[in-house]
Amino acid sequence: MERKLRYGMIGGGPGAFIGGVHRAAVRLNDEAELVAGCFSYIEEERQQAGRELNIDPERNYTTFEEMAEAEGKREDKIDWVDIVTPNRFHYPAAKLFLEQGISVVCEKPLCFTVEEGEDLKKTAKEHGCLFCVTYTYTGHVMARQARAMVQKGQIGDIRMVMAEYPQDWLLDSLETITEDNKPWRADPKLSGRGACVADLGTHIENWVNYVTGLKIDKLCCNLDVFGKGGVLDNNVEVMVKYKGGATGMYWTSQVAIGFDNALKIRIFGEKGTIEFVQEENNYLRVSMRHEPPKIYSRGCGYLEEEAKKYVRVPCGHPEGLTEAFANIYKDFCAALRDKLDGKEVDEASYGYPTIDMGIEGVEFSNKCVDSSEAGCTWVTMEK
């Protein structure tokens, strides 16, 4: 297959942050071109996005329903659709495109319920589609380094996980949020049952699972709603017990003064410890028993092969968020090209976060809400 891949986008219109990041990440790999979209339900914004992104007016759609039907009939239809909308639209949009035989890349959380996630998985299989959920931080080179080290047993069996993800972006509007002006992440109709836990907590759950392979057996969660106008959680504490005996503690917050995007995860094994800090993602701190701590630097020759293949610039030249997204797209496009070439594709072997991980994230966030609503009791994961 020699042509570039074709993709479309749902959401990501003027003023939308994450859509621009997705488009920039795809451009970094130079493997695909944006040819269609439903960028906004607001007509002026839709037209503006079409002009700025050089989209054929015939393929600048007013609704994702119209887009799915029209693209499904084209000989040059898109190879995949990017869904970068508020959470409410993930499931219905993904379902329609899968039914047209179009693969999906979807922002997290995947959907509202596990049942919806399982339905998407079934639909994708029935129509021969691939499905990627963009858990961004799995794309960092040093996340891939950590994963390879854990898989090779370098830090031994995992005993404990300590993780935090604090931000303070919600502080300025905390006291002024009402039913009429709340951001969509604080609106249950658009966000789902959880806000902070679904936005940030699910990143922790996925990163830990992606790097270590640990599966949660049970959890106990407390959800806080700070501020007089709060509707959904903006501060979360979770205790975790994993299958196999390891334990963990997660904390996420959108109201922690002094923190920008401070994801930090420490994996404690019987032989050593790995520490990843998202805001310092070019480095990985590794502490082995009876040895001084070491700092691994992205781009250096001593990294595992599973990490080195994602390096884009030499060590000392920082990579960041866009490159992490681009690495996920690199994996997804490799799988999609193999599929279009008629090869058998095992999605889990390509490196990008799969729909199974998306379903696990949905169950995690819902179980956290269940636990908190029941008085912070322990609840068991079903999968």
Disulfide bonds with the S-S distance in Angstrom:
none
